[in-house]
Amino acid sequence: MKIKILLILIVVTTFQLFAQDKKPITHEDMWMLKRIGAPAVSPDGKHVVFSVVEPSYDEKEQINDIWINTTDGNAEPRKLTSGKAGENAYSWSPDGKYLAFVAKREGDDEAQVYTMNIAEGGEAQRLTKLSTGASSPKWSPDGKMILFSSNVFPKCYVDSCNKKLLEEKKKIKYKARVYTSFPIRNWDRWLDEKQVHFFVQAFHPDSFARDIFTNVSTSLQDGFSSSNAIWTKDGNGILYIASTDANSAAYQEPSHHLYKVSLSGGDAVKLTEGKWDFANPVFSKDGKYLYCFRGANNNNKIYNENKLYRYDWPSMKNELLMSKDLDRPIQNLITDKNTLYFTAENQGRDLVYSLSAEGKELKMLSQSADGCYTNLQASVSNPIILVANYESTIMPPEIVRIYADGSHTFLSNFNKDKLSKLDFQKGESFWFTSSRGKKIRSMIIRPAGFDDKKKYPLFVVIHGGPAGSWKENWSYRWNYQLLAKPGYVLLMTDFTGSTGYGEAFSQDIQYDPFKGPGQEINEAAVEAIKRFSFIDGTKQAAGGASYGGHLANWLQATTTHYKCLISHAGLVNSVSQWGTSDDIFSREMMNGSTPWAQSKTWKEQNPFNYAANFKTPMLVTVGENDFRVPINNSIENWHILQRQKVPSKLIVFPEENHWILKAEDSRFFYQELQAWLEKYLK
């Protein structure tokens, strides 16, 4: 008995010493973790390539290279490329001998397609030389050609034309943007007259790119990507998704349909019709079927899930809904001989599923107790080899191989040693039934050095979207561990409108953008305080970004429950948000009318209309290049706060967009956020 007690004391002491060796995360710890990109598995399934970014606070010193590893898990990854110029959009040739990728290297004015001989080694060779650059390369089925896209000037079908216009624009002395149709900008940039064209180029050094849109009558607006373009199985044509009515976005949802263009020339053929949005076409292994995602369009709903459909190819007949048994947002799709594999969002997690080729026998493969799988990819070998990124609340993405039983093994562990030294707390989910009778999921994160005998302030963090979710994943913009580090318990609630809980739950926010979700957030805080004795209910703060910023402003307008608030990129005036955002029609659908028609929602759920109630100290932050929630809303918010003599601080990031992405800006943001919380919670 004495020996057993002694052993227990040794184990406990050892554990305590080990725990003491771990330290709370700092911004430097978080930022300097290596960023692992999406995997691309070789056709034979033996190797996987992926990008690895080695961050730096000096952007010029950041390194971004392609790495490779075997999929058997018996080797260590090795670097394929070397240099500070980043590589992306990598893809294997059908024979597995070559890799194509996009990079902007020395001597390149724009990013170009490069190829590398994986089988024999050697330096990468530049393939394309377009003045407008190249993106998203994809090999033809026989490996003799590469498809890519480029943003070109209208009616410029040869590079000399584009080059001439680029030179002429440099000589123009005045600075002006002229528009005759909507939209005029997107996310963080002003749109111009350029269009997306698809090109093909033979895979040999002396080849030239050929614009296959020479006779295509439908133009694709700048910003459309070829990531949705695929080769037909016979290699004689290209399928792509296009929106040809983007200029109607001011008064309806533009439609996205499937088109085919032949390499032999001629106009594109439209393959789909109706009020639908199509995305991500994928052929079956034998080429008999075409699978794609399809969602409802202009059905007066604020949100529509992607559904998976199958069509006979090439007739596009015998439409079959494959995902009728899964009321969840489906992500990337993999086709095997008799089975489909995909990831889908489900209650705060991205999980791997399998489905028979006939749309039956849906199975959830994922066996891990927590975390998310993204960027699922597969070999064309028999048996199929599945790889993906895997991440959790305590680990940024790494590469894993997923087995038939749903288990996985790590093929990369770049951050393992650094993470082992940090004191992390896993997320814990809990559910409650709201006063409206809805089952609501929340997740809490405990701080480093957590002691359940102590009391901790509560920081209620609100997600964006609203079509989003607090997932069991890793984030650099709102990092769970760094936010909790000073000694706060984080509460993150998936309010009505969140995704991963069924289409109806996501749609139910329509006409109730702030009141219902705000009430659920407040009720979740009450529930958490009741359920977890270590939360100090007398010290609560709330904040969020984007839609989370909207809701923080709504809390400002409707409650004095919180000691302080934080609003990043949040609307304070629904009307001015409609008038200045790059996306306006969805806001009419959310509120039930145009702003001037003044539906009940416009009148009753606009924080600006309750400005007289603003009393809670607030930190307001915004990126000056944010065109989704433009800076005017943050300035309006600041003016109200100052006019009402509310303690407040405004921080504008001149070089940031909707997100704060630059290293030093991010560090300053976290410093200011933590200082604001400390001022009112400690």
LOSE-422492 format. One record per atom (N, C-alpha, C, CB): x, y, z. Coordinates in steps of 0.2 Angstrom, whole numbers, plus 5000, padded with zeros to 4 digits. Glycine has a CB too. Layout:
N
XYZ...
END
This chain:
682
500449945000500050005000500450065000499550005006501050065004501450125005501850134998501950115010501950084994502350084988501850114983502550014985501150094983500750124978500650194979500050084979500550214986500450284988501050324985500350294995501650304986502250334984502250344976502950294986502050294973502050294966501550344963501850224962500950354967500450404965500750474966499850394969501150484972501350544973501950564968501650544980502350514966502850534961502550554954503250474960501950514952501650534946501350604946501050474944500950614952500650684952501150734952500250684959501750724956502250774956502550784949502750754961502650734946502950734939502450774935503050664936501850764935501350794931501350864932500650764932501350884939501350954941501950994938501250964948502550964939503150994936503151004929503750954938502850954925502750954918502251014916502450884915501751014920501251074918501551144920500651064923501951144925502351204926502751224921502651204933503051174917503551194912503151224906503851124910502551214905502151244900502051314901501551204899502051354896501951424897501351454893502551464895500951504895500451534891500651564885500151594895500251554880500451574873500551654872499951554868501051674868501051744867500951754859501851774868500851814857500751834850501351804846500651904849501951814849502451784845502451714844503151804848502251674849502151604849501651584844501951574856501051624844500551604839500751624832499951644841501051684831501151704824501751664821501351774824502251644824502851604822502751534820503451624826502151504822501951444820501951434813501351414824502251374810502251364803501551354801502651304801501351384795500651374792500751324786500451444789500351274787500351214783499751224778500251144787499851214772499351224767498951164765499651254760498551164760498151114758498551054755497651134753498450994755498850934753498650924745498750874757499050894741498950864735499250804734499150914729498850744734499150684734499350654727498650634737499850624726500050594720499550544717500750564720499550534710499050494707499150424710499150494700499750394711499850324714499750324722500450304712499650384725499450384732500050374736498950324734500650374734501250364738501550424741501750334733501350484738501650544740501150604741502250574736501350644745500850704746501350764746500450704752501050824743501450884743500950934746501650904736501250984749500951044753501351094754500651014760501151154755501551214756501651224763501151284753502151254765502351274772502651344772502951224775502251384776502451454777502851464783501851504776503451494783503751504789503751584790504551484788503251604795503051674795503651714798502451684800503551784797504051824800503651894801504651844795503851934806503551994807503752044802503752024814504352024798504552064792504352024786505352084792503852054783503552014777504051994772502952054774504552034771505052024766505451954768505552084765505451944775505851884777505451824777506151894784504751824776504351764776504551714770503651784775504551654772504751594767504151554766505351554770504051534760503451494758503651444753502851534755503751384755503951334750503551274750504651304752503651224745503251164744503651114747503051154736503351064751503651014754503350944751503651014762503650894753503350824750503550774756503750804744503050724756503150664761502850604758502850684768503050554760502650484758502050484762503150424760501550444760500950434763500950374768500350434758501450334768501450284773501650304780501950234770501850364781501950384788502650364791501450364792503050344786503650314789504250364787503850244786504150424785504650464783504550534785504750464775505050574785504950644787504850684781505550674791504550744781504450784775505050814773503950844777505150824767505750864764505550914760506250814761505950974759505751024755505951014748506151084758505451034744505551034736505751094733504851014733505551154736505751214733506051254738505151254730506451314736506851354741506751424739507551324742506651464743506651534742506051574745506551544734506051634745505551674748504951684744505851744751504951684738504351684733503951624734504651694726503351634736502851584738502651544732502351614742502451484733502151444728501451424730502551374726501051414726500351394727500051354721499951454729499451334722499051304717499351244714498751354712499751204718500151144715499651084713500651124720499851054708499450994706499950944702498851014701499750884703500150834700499950814693500150764704500450794689500350774682500050704683500950774677499650684678499250614678499750554679498850604672500350564677500850504678501250514684501350504672501150564688501450574694502250594694501450514698502450614688503150634687503250704688503350614680502750744687502850824687502350854692502850854680502550914694502150954698502051024695502450964705501451044694501351114691501151164697500851124686501451224697501251264703501251344700501651254709501051384704501051454703501551494707500351494703501951534704502451574708502651634705503051534710502851684709503051744706503851754708502651814708504251734703504951724704505351784701505251664702505951784702506351844700506351844692507151824702506151904690506051924683505351914681506451874679504851894685504151894684503851954686503851834687503451994682503052044683502452024687502952094677502151964684501551934687501751864689500951944682501251834693501351764694501251714688500851734700501651664687501651624682501651544684502251634677501451504679501451434680502151404679500951394675502351364684503051334684502951254684503551354690503351224682503351144682503951124685503151114676503951064689504551034692504550964691504551054699505050934689505150864688505250824695505750844683504750794697504750764704505150694704504050754707505050664698505350594697506150604697505150564691506450654693507150654692507450714696507250664685507050754699507350814702507550874698507950794706507850924700508050974696507651044698507950964689507851094695507551164697506851164693507951214695506351204696505751214692505851264686505251254697505451244681505451284675504851324674505651234669504951384671504351424670504051404663504551504670503351394664503051374658502651434654502451324659502251474658501951534655502351594656501251534659502151644651502451704651501951764649503051704645501351754652500851804650500951874654500151774651500851924651500951994654500452004660500852044649499851964659499351964664499351914669498651964661499851874669499951814674499551754673499851844681499651704677499251644676499051614683499651594672498551584684498351554690497951484689497851604694497951444695497551384695497751334689496851404695498351314689498451264683498151194685499251254683497951164679497651094680497851054674496851094680498150994675498350954669497850924665498850894672497950914659497450874655497550804656497650884647496950764655497050694657497650654654496350664654497850674648498450644645499150674647498450634638499050724651499650754654500050794649500150704657499750814643500150844638499950924638499950814631499450944641499251014641499151034649498751024637499151104650498951134656498451184655499551154660497951184659497351234659497551284664496651204660497451344663497551394668497051454666498251414669497051504671496651564670497051624670496051564675496851684667497151744668496651804667497751754662496751854670496251914670496551954664496251954677496151964659496352004653495852054651496451954647496052094647495652154644495152124639496052214641494552154639494052134635494252134627493352174635494152084624494252074617495052074615493952134613495452054621496152044620496251974620496552084625496351944614496451864614497151844613496051844608497651894612498351874612498651924617498651894604499251894619499651934625499852004622500151894627500052014616500252074614499752124615500452074606499152114614498552164615498552184622497952134613498552134627498552144634499152184636498552084638499752164634500352204635500352274633500952164632500052284627500052354624499552394629499752354617498952374631498552404635498752424642497852374636499152374645499452384651499952444651499852324653500352444645500852504645500452564644501352484639499952564640499552634639499252654645499052614634499052614649498752634656499252664660498352574659499852644660500352674664500552744662501052624664500352764656500552824654499952874655500652824646499352854657498852904658498952944665498152864660498953014664499153054669498553064674499353124666497953064672497453074677497253004681496753094674496953014687496752954690495952954691497152954697495652914688494952904689494652834688494552954684494152814691493752754690493052774687493752714696492852744682492252754679491852694678492352784671491152694681490752634681490052654678490652614688489752604674489152614672488652554674489152614664488952504678488552454681488752424688488452394676488352394691488552364698488852294696487852364702489352274701489652304707490252344705489852254712490452384709491052424708491652404712490852494709491552364717492152344721491952274724492352394726492452244727492352174730492952164735492452124725492652154741493052144747493552194749493452074746494152204745494552254747494952284741495152224751494552284735494852314729494252334724495252264725494452384721494052414716494052374709494152484714493452354707493452314700493652354694492752284700493952324689494052354683493752324677494852364682493952334671493652304665493852234664493652354660494352214667494652144665494152094666495252134670494252044662493851984662494251914663493451974656493951864666494351804666494251764660494051764673494851744657494851694652495251634654495151734645495051574650495451514651495951504646494951454652496451484647497051464643497251394643497651514644497551364638497851304638498551314635497451244634498951274637499651274634499951204635500151324639500251184629500651124629501251124634500851114622501351064636501851054641502551034638501650994646502851094635503551084633503751164632503551054626504451174633504751234634504551284629505451224634504451274623504351314617503651334616504751294611503151314620502451314618502251384620502051264622501651404618501351464619500651454622501351514613500351504626499751494629499151514623499651534635498651474623498151494619497451504622497951434614497151564621496551584624495951544621496451664623495651504625495051464622494451504623495051404626494451564625493851604625493751654619493851644632494151644614494151684608493551694605494651654603493151644605492451644602491851634607492351594597492051644614491551634619491151704620491851614625490551704619490151764619490051794627489451764616490051744631489851764638490551784642489551704642490551844645491151864648491151854655491251944647491651834658491751824666492051884669492151754667491751904674491951964677492651954681491451994682493052004681493651994685493551974692494052064685493951924694493851904701493551824701493351944705493351804695493151734694493751694694492651724688493751634697494351594697494251534693494551574704494751504691494751444687494751384692495251434682494751394698494751334703494151294702494751364710493551324699492951284697493051254690492351324698493551264687493551234680493951164680493951284675493651124676493951054675493951034668493551004680494450984667494450954660493950904659495150924659493650894653493250834652493650774652492850844645493350714653493750654653494150644647493250594655493850664641494250644635494750704633493750644629494750754637495250804636495150854630495950774635494550854628494350894622493950954624493950854617493850964630493451024632493551044640492751014631493251094641493351124648492651134651493751184649492551114657491851134661492051184666491551074664491651234666491751284671491151314674492251344668491151354680490551384682490651454681490551374690490051494679490151564677489451594679490251574670489551654681489051704682489051754677489051734690488551754673488551804667488051864669488351764661487751864674487351924676487551954683486651894677488251954684488451984690488252064691489251984690488152094685487952164685487252174688488052194679486852114689486152124692486152114699485752064688486752114702486752094709486452154714487552084711486352214711486052264715485352244716486052324711485052204712484252194713484052114713483852224708484552074713484452004713485051964715484051974707485051904716485651864717485851834710485451794722486451854708486751824701486751754702487451854700486551724696486551644695487251624693486051624691487451564695488051534693487951464690488551524699488051454683487851394680488451364677487351414674488351304674488851264672488951274664488751184673489551284662489651294654490151244652489851364653490151224645490651184642490951224636490451114640491651224636491951254630492351204627492251324631492351194620492751144617493451174615492451124610493951134615494651164613494751174606495151114616494251144602494251154595493951214593493951094591493751254597493451324596492651324596493651344589492451384595491651394596491451424602491351324595490851444603490551474609490451424614489951504607490451444620490351404626489551384626490451434633489451314628488751294629488551294636488751214626487951324637487651324644487351254645487151384645487551224651487351154652486751154657487851114654486651204661486151204666485751264666486451204673485151264669484651314669484351324675484151304663483851374676483451374682483751424687483351314685483351434693483551474698484051434703482951504702484651424701485051384705485751414704485151304702486151394709486851414709487251344709487151454716487651334704488051274703488751284705488051244696489151234708489851244710490151174710489851274717490851174709491251114710491051054706491251094718491051064700490951004696491550954696490851014688491350884697491850834698491550774694491950814705491950744689491750684686491850614690492150674679491450564689491550504692492150474688490850454690492350424692493050394689492950364682493250334694492350334681492250304674492050354669491850244674491850424671491650474667490950464665492050474660490550424668489850414666489450464669489650344668489650494675489250544679489650604680489050514685489250664681489550724683489150744690489450784678489550754695489350774701489450844702489650734707489050884706489150954707488750974713489050994701488951034716488551054721487951104718488951094726487351104721486851154718486451184724486451114714486351244724485951274729485451324726486451314734484951334730484351374727484651444727483751364732484251484722484451544720483851594719484951554714483851654722483251694722482651664724483251724715482651624730482051594733481851634739482151524734482051694739481851744745482151714752481151754745482651674752482951654758483651684759482951574758483851694765484451724766485051684766484451764773484951614766485451564766485151504763485751554773485551464758485351404755486051354756485151414748485851294758486451254758486551224751486251194763487251204750487451164744487151094745488151164743486851074740486651004740487050964734485850994738487150904735487550864730487150834725488050814734487250844719486850814714487250774709486450864710486950724706487250684700486850684694487350614703487250694688486950694682487250644677486950764679486950614673487250574667487650624663486650534663488250594661488650634656488750594650489350644660488650634644488650704643487950734643489050724637487450694644486750714642486450764648486250654642486750764654486550804659485750784661486550874658485550724660484950704662484950654668484650664656484350634670484250594676484550624682484650524675484350684684484650714689484450674696484350784690484950674700484850634706485150674712485250564706484750684717484950714723485350664728484350754727485950674729486350624732486350634740487050624730486250694742486350714749485750724753486750774750485150694751484550704754484550684761484050664750484950634763484950614770485450654775485150544771485750714772486250754776486050824775486950734773485750854780485550924781486150964784484950934785486650964780487250994782487651024776487750954786488051084777488451114772488951064770488651184774488951044763489450994761490051044758489150954755490651014759491251044756491551004751491751064762492251004750492550974744492350894743493250984745492250874737492050814735492650774732491450814731492650704733493150654730492650604728493650634735492850574721492450524718492950464718492150544712492750404720493050344719492550294715493250304726492750234713492450194709491650184711492750124708491650164718490950144720490750194726490850074722491150244728491050284734491250354733491450254740490850394736491050464736491250484743490450514734491750534744492050554750491950634750492750534751491750654756491750734756491750754763491050754753491850814765491850844771491250884772492450884773490950884778490350924779490350954786489650884778490151014787490051054793489551024797490051124792489651004804489150974808489350994815489150894807488951044818488951064825489651084827488651004829489951124824490551154826491151114824490551154833491051064819491651024817491551014809491650954820492151004806492150984799492350914799492651024794491850864797491950794797491950764790491450764801492250704790492350664784491750614783493050634783491450614777490850564776491050524770490250604776490750464770490750424763489950414761491150354764489950404755489250394752489350354746488850464750488850304745488950254740488750294733488450204740489050274728488950304721488250314719489350274716487750274722487050284721486650324726486750214721487050354730486750404735486450374741486150444731486650314743486450274748487050264753486150204746486850234759487350214764487850274766487850154761487550324768487950384771488250364777487450444772488950374778489250354784489750414786489650294783489750424793490250474795490850434797489950514801491450454793492050414794492450444800492450424788492450504801492850534807492750504813492750604807493350484816493350444823493650494828493650384822493950544826494250584832493750614836494750644828493950624842493450654847493350724846493750644854493850764843493750834842494050854836494050874848494050914834494450944828494050944822495050904827494350974817494050974810494550954804493951054809494250924799494550904793494350944788494450824792494850974784494751014778495250994772494851094780495051024766495451014760495550934759496151044761495050894759495050824758495350814751494450794759495850774750496050754743496250684743496750794742496250654737496350584736496750564730495650544736497050504730497350474724496850444720497950424727497150424714496750394709496850314709496750424702497250294714497550224714496950184717498150224719497150124717496650064720497050024725496350024714497050034731496450074735496650144735496350044742496150184736496150254736496550274743495450284736496950324742497250354748496950424749498050364747496650434755496350494757496850534762495750484761496950604760497350644764496950714766498050664761497150744771496750804772497150854777496050794775496950914778497150954784496750934790497151024783497150934796496750914802496950974807496850844805496551004811496651054816496151044822496651124813496351084827495851084833495951144837496051024838495651154842495751214846496351224849495151214852496851174849497451174852498051164847497551124858497851164841498351144836498151174829498451064835498651214826498451234819498551174814498951284817498251184808498251124803498951094802497951154796498851024801499350984799499150934794499750944805499550894791499350844786499250784789499850844780498650744787498550684790498250634784497950684795498450574785498150524781497550494784498650464779496950484781496350454784496250384781495750504782496150334786496050264784495350254783496350224789495150194781494550174779494050164786494550104776494350154791493950154798493850224801494350114803494150274797494050344800494650374804493450344804495050324806495650354810496150384805496050294814496650424808497050454804497750454808496850534804498250464803498950464806499250534803499350404804499750564807500050624805500550614800500250664811500550654794501050654789501550714790500850644782501350764794501750824796501650834803501550884791502150864806502050884813502550944814502250824818502450994810502951044810502951084817502851094804502351094820502351134826502351094832501751174825502451024832502350984838502751004844502450914836503351024843503851034848503651104851504551044846503451154847503251224850502651214854503251274844502151174851501551174855501551134861501051134850502051084862502151044868502351094874502650994867502651154872502851194878502351244880503451234875501751244876501251294878500651264882500951324871500351304886499851284891499151294887499851314898498851244884498251254880497751214884498351224873497151244883496551214886496051194880496151254891495851134879495351114874494651144875495251034874494351154869493651184870493151134872493451204863492651154876492151114879491451134876492151104886491051094873490451114871489851094876490251084864489351144876488751124880488151154876488851154887487551124878486951144874486451164880486651084870486051214878485451234882484851254877485651294886484351254880483751264877483551344878483151224878483451384873483351454874482651464876483551494867482551524877481851544879481351544873481851624882481651534867481251524861481151454859481551564855481451414864481351344863481851304858480651324860482351344856482851314852483451284856483151374847483751234853484351204856484951234853484351124855485351264858485851314856486551284859485751384858487051274854487651254856488151314858487951204851488551304863489051354864489751314866488851394871490251344866490951314867491251364872491351304861491551334877491951374882492751354881491751374889493151404882493851394882494151424889494251424876494451384893494751404899495451434898494851344904495651474902496351504901496951464903496351574905497451484901498151444903498151444911498751474900498451394914498451394921497851384925498851454923497351354921496651354924496651314931496151324919496251344935496151314942495351324943496551354948495051264944494351264944494051294951494051194943494551304956494351334962494351414962494851314968494651444956494651514956494051534952495351534952493951604952493451634948493751674942493051684952493451674936493751704930493251744927494051654925493351804925492951844921492751814914493251914919492151824911491851794905491951844900491151774907492251824894492251854888491851824883493051864885491351854881490851824876491051844869490051844877491251804865491551814858491051794853492251774857490851834848490351824844490551814837489851884844490351764834490651744827490351784821490551674825490651794816490451824810489951784806491051854806489751814800489351774795488751814793489151714798488151804796488051754801488051684800487351774804488151664793488251594791488951574792488051594783489051564799489651544801489551504808490151594803490151484811490051444817490751444821489951364815490651434827491251424831491451354831491151454839491951344827492251274826492751254831492451264819492851184831493451164835494051164830493351084837494251224829494851234824495351284827494551254817495751304823496351354825496251424821497051324823496251474824496251544820496751584822495551574822497051624818497551684819497151744820498051684814496551754818496251824818495951824825495751834813495551774828495251774834495551704837494451774834496151704840496451644842496151634849497151644842495851574850495551554856496051564862495251484856496651534861497051524867497351594869497651474865497551634864497751704865497251744868498051734859496651744866496151784869496051764877495451774865496051704878495951674885496551684890495751604885497151694887497751694890497751734897498251714886497551794897497651844902497251814909497451914901496751764908496351744913495651754912496551774919495451744906494651744904494451674902494551794899493851664904493451604901493051634895492951574906493251604889492851624883492251584882493351614877491751624880491051594878490951604871490451614883490851554867490651564860490051524858491251544856489551564856488851534855488651534848488351574859488451474845488151474839487451494839488251404836487351554838486651584838486251564832486651654839485551574832485151564826485451604820484451584827485551564814485851594808486551554807485951664809486851524812487451484812487351424807487751464819487951404804487851344800488151284804488351354794487951224801488051164804487551134808488751164808486951164808486351134812485751124808486251184818485851124801485251114797485151184793484651094801484851174787484751234783484151274787484451214777483651254790483151294793483451334798482551244795483851304802484151344808484551404805484651304812484951394800485351444796484851504793485751424791484251484791483851524787483451564792483351484783483351544798482851564803483051634806482751524809483651664804483851724806483551784802484651734806483251764796482951814791482351854795482651774785482451914794481951964797482051974804481251944796482551934807482751944814483451944815482351894819483851994812484551994811484951994818484752044807484652034823485052054829484652034835485152124829484052044836483652034842483651964844482952064841483451924840483451844842484151824844483151804837484651834839485351804841485651844847485751824835485451904848485751944854485451914860485552014853484851894860484551864866484851804867483751864864484951764862485251694863485951704866485251654857486351744864487051764866486951774874487351814862486551824876486451844883486251784887485951894883485751744884485551684888486051634889484951654884486451624884487051574884487551594890487451574877487651664890488051684896487751674903488151764895487151684903486751664910486851584911486051684909486751544906486851474907487551454908486651444900488051484905488751464907488851484914489151504902488651544916488851564923488451514928488551634925487851494926487551444931487851374931486751434928488151354925488351284924489051284927488351264917489451334926490251334928490351374933490651344921490551344939490651384945491251434945490651334951491651414940492351454940492251524936492851414937491651534934491551594930491251654935490951584924491551714935491351764939490851804935491951814941490151794937489651824933489651904934489051804936490051934939489952004939490452044935490152024947490852004931491352034926491251994919492052014929490852034915490752004908490952054903490051984908491152034898491352084892491052044886492052104891490952074880490752044874491052084868489952044873491152044863491452074857491452024851492152094858491552054845491652014839491852054833490951974838491852014827492052044821491552034816492752024819491552074811491052074805490352064808491252004801489952004807489252004810489352004817488951944807489951974820490051984827490052054830490651944829490352094825490352164827489752194826490852204822489352174821488652204821488252184828488252164815488352124830487952104836488252134842487952024837488852154842489152194848488852254848489952194847488752284842488452354842487652344844488452384835487352294843486652284845486652274852486352224841487152244855487152234863487252304866487752184865487652344862487752414865487052454865488252454860486652434860486052474859485552454864485852474852485552384866484952354870485152334877484752304866485752334879485852304886486452344889485952234886486452344896487052374899487352314903486852434904487252254901487452194904488152184905487152134901488552214900489252204899489652254902489452184892490252244905490752294907491052334902491252264912491152304896491452334890491252294884492152344891491352324878491252294872491752304867490552314869491852264862492352264857491952254850492952214858492052304845491752294839492252304833491152344838492352244830492852254824492452244818493452204824492452294813492152294806491352274807492452234802491052314812490352304814489952364811490252294821489352344808488852394806488552424813488352364801488452494812488052524818487452554815488452574821487452554808486852584804486652544798486952664802486152504799485952454793485852494787485352424795485652554787485452594781486152614777485052654782486652644781487252664778487652594776487652704782487552544779487952484778487652454771487852424783486952464770486752444763486952484758485952444764487052554759487252604754487952604752487052664757488352574756489152574755489452504754489452614760489152454756489452384756489552364748489052334760489952314747490052284741489452234739490652254740489052224744488552174744487852204747488752104747487352214743486852254745486152214745486752314742486052174740485452134739485252094745485352104733485752054748485652004753485452044759486251974755485552114760485352144766484652164765485752214766484352174759483652184758483252124760483552204751483552064758483252004760483251994767483551944756483752004770483752004778483252044781484452014780483152104779482752154782482052154779483052224782481952124773481252114771480952174766480752114777481452214764481252274760481852314758480752314762481752354753482352404752482352454759482152454746482852484760482952534766482452584766483652564766482252614760481752664760481052644761481852704753480952574760480252554761480152544768480152484757480652544772480652544779480252484782480452604782480352424781480052364784480152374792480252304781479752334795479752324802480552314805479352274805480852274801481552254803482052314803481852194799481952344797482352404796482252454802482252444789481652464804481552514809481752484816480752524809481552424818481652404824482352364826481052354826482652344821483352314822483952344819483252234820483952414820484552454818484852484824484352504812485452464826485752494832485752574832486452474832485852604826485852674825485252704828485952694818484652674828484052704830483952704838483452664827484452664841484452664848485052704851484452594851485352744847485952774849485952814856486152834844485352834858485252864864485452824870484552894865485352754869485452704874486252684875485052644873486652714870487352684871487652714877487752714864487952664881488252684888488852644889487752674893488952584886489452534888490152554885489252464886490652564888491352574885491452524879491852574891491752554874491752514868492452534864491252524863492752474862493352484858493152464850493952434860493252514846493052504839493652504835492552564837493752444830494252434826494052424819494752384828494452444814494252434807494852434802493652484805494752404797495252404791495052454786495452344788495452504784495252554780495052534773495752614779495352474771495252444764494652394765495852414762494252394770493652354771493052374767493452344778492952344761492352364757491752314759492552354750491752264763491252224765490852264770491452154767491152284776490852334781491252394781490852294788491152444776491552494775491652544781491352544770492252574781492452614787491952664790493152654786491452684785490952734787490552714793490552754781490452644794490052624799490452634806489852554798491052614806491452624812491552694814492152594811491552744809491652814810490952834813491752854804490352814810489752834813489652804820489152804809489952744822489952724828490352764833490152644828490952784831491352824835491052894836492052834831490652924831490352984832489852984837490053014826489452924837488952914842489252914849488452854840489752864850490052854856490352924859490552804856490652964855490953024857490353074859491353054852489853074855489253124856488953104862488753124850488853044864488553014870489053014876488252954869489653034875490153044880490252974883489953084886490252924879490352854881491152834881489952794877491452814886492152794885492352754879492452764892492752774875492852734869493552744866492252754864493652704861494352704857494252684850494952664861494452724845494452704838495152684836494052754834495152624833495852614829495752594822496152554833496052624818495952614810496652584808495752684807496552534804497152504801497152524794497152424802497652564792497552594785497752544779498052644784498052484781498252444776497852374776499052424776497352374781497052304782496352314778496952294789496052254777495452244774494952224779495452194768494452174778493952154783494352114788493452114779494852094787495252054792495952094793495451984790496252084799496852104801497352054800496852134808497752054795498152004792498952014793498051984785499152074793499852094794500052084801499952164792500752054801500952034808500952084813501652004807501252144812501352194817500652224818501752254814500152234813499552254815499152204819499152264808499252144818498952094822499152094829499052024819499852104830500052104837499852164841500852114837499752224837499552284840498752274842499652344835498352244837497652234839497552194845497352194833497952134846497852094852498052134858498252034851498652174857498852214863498252264865499452254861497952294861497452344862496852314865497252384856496652254862496052214864496152194871495952154860496752164873496852144880496852204885497552104880497152254883497152314887496452344889497652374884496052334883495352364884495052314889494952364878495052254888494752204893495052214900494852134890495652214901495952224907495752284911496752224907495652334907495452404910494752394914495352454905494352354911493652344913493452284917493152354908493852234916493752164919494152144925493752114914494752184926495252164931495152204937495952164928
END
